[in-house]
C-alpha cells in the first residue's frame, strides 16, 4: 500500500502522520505518530497494520507482540515502554 494512503488512514484516526517500521507476521507495520515535533505516549501502543489492500489499527496485544518479536532491533520493547510510562508518572 502507498505511504500516502497509510498517512491518510493515520490522520482519519487522529494522528499527524505514520512511519514504516518493518514487516511482521504478514503485515507491513507502521507507527502512527501523534506529533512529529515531540515524543508522545498516549495510552497503550498501537500500530497501523497493512496486508494487501486492507489497513487497520492493531490491538494493544498485537502491538506488544510485534515489539517483543522485534526486540533485538532498535524498536522499543513492551518492557521498556512500560518502564517509560512509569518514569512519566
N, C-alpha and C positions, 0 to 999 in steps of 0.2 A: 504494500500500500504506500502511496505517496506521502511524504512527510507533511505536506500541506494539509492533507485530509486528517492526519493524526493531530496536528495542531488545531485544526478546526474543531475536532472532537474534544480536545482538551479545553478549548475555550467554551464550548457548549456546557462543559461540566464545571465551569468556574475557575479554570486555571488560565495562566497567561500564555503558556507555551508547553512544549514537550521536547524531550531529548532521547534519542535512541540509546538504549543501554546494551542490549545483547539479544541473542536468540536463546530461548529457554522453553523446554517442554513442548516444542512445536509452535511456539508463538514468537513473534517479534515483540520485544519488551521495550516500552518507552516510559520514561519517568515524567509524570505530569509536574510542571513547575508553577507554583503559585505566584512567585515574584522573582524575576530573573536578576534583580539587583541585590537581593539579600537572601540568605539561607532561612528557610521557614520549615517548621514541622507542625502540621495541623492534623491531629488525630493519628490513627494508625496509617502505616504506609500503604499506598495503593499504586498500582501500575496500570498503564494502558496496554492491553494485550491485543495483538493483531494476528489473525490467522486467515490467509487469503483475503477475501473482501469483508470479513467480519471483524469488527472492532468493538471492544468492551472494556469496562473497568474491571480490574481484578477484585477478588475478595481479599480482605486482610490476610487470611491464611495463605492464599496463593502468593501474595507479595512477600510474606515471611519465608515461605518455602523457596521462592526464587532467590532471596538474599542468602539463605542457608546454602543453597546449591551452588552459589557463585561466591562463597566467602573467601576463596583463595585469590580472588581478583581484588580490584580496588573498590568494589561495591561495599556499601555498608551492610553489616550483618544484622539480623534481628537482635542479637545480644547487644551489639554496640548501639543500635537505635534505641533500645530500651535504656541503656546507660545514658545516652544523650538526653532522653526525656527526663530521667531522674535528676540530671545536673541542672536542668532548666527549672525545676520546681523550687 
